[in-house]
Amino acid sequence: MGAETAKLLARSGCAVALVARRESELSALAETIRAAGGTAFVYPHDVSDFGEVPALFQQICRDLGGLDVIFYAAGVMPRIAVDEFDFAKDRLMIEVNVLGAIAWLNEAVVRFAATAQGKGTSPGGAGTIVGIGSVAGDRGRRGQPVYCTSKAALETYLEALRNRVGRVGIRVVTIKPGPVDTPMTRGLDKLPLLIPAEEAARQIVSASERGVRVAYIPGAWRYIMAVIRAIPSALFQKMNI
């Protein structure tokens, strides 16, 4: 999703900073963007290397000549057997899906807040923060306890951030996709309403531009998850979902 979002933003005229672990894949993505006439910068980085974030964030802002919007799309979901409890996998999900987001988005908040006075307090006037959560964050499901936990934690953080900084013109958008056709989901069974990454990116960018607080992707998931959240816990425990 992150790669497709970057391509879409670049096509609209944005200069994009690409941040991920695999330098070869980043470079290939940057070349695709540049070949289409866009501007892209490459920054190899493991989001669990929290100490590297402040300096790298500042470098990105200098290279771009500023920052208007940040998308945190990093996420991992290792395969977990139904009877498996693996702390190493659990820790990885918390570090990447939650702590990495906090490390990067806190930096963005500080920068956007510093410019809020000069840009006024209109929604998004100081900057926009977009975090990619998941419908998995809406209930604790037996198949992926810590993945669900990580997305619920991320979404609570984003809500709290929105409540804290929304008044000074910083927009915070929470994206809650259902299954998206990416390497993370390939090979998994039971993927209802699966959508291509390109379509997910289109809806992510649209939500960020419209400034909605929470966007389910596709929109049908808003109603599906409202029903699932309403299921009593004792009944939900008996259901294989």
PyMOL commands that set and color helices and strands:
alter all, ss='L'
color gray80, all
select helices_A, chain A and resi 2-11+23-35+50-64+87-119+135-138+145-168+197-210+220-230+233-238
alter helices_A, ss='H'
color red, helices_A
select strands_A, chain A and resi 15-20+39-44+69-72+127-132+170-177+180-181+195-196+214-217
alter strands_A, ss='S'
color yellow, strands_A
deselect
rebuild
show_as cartoon
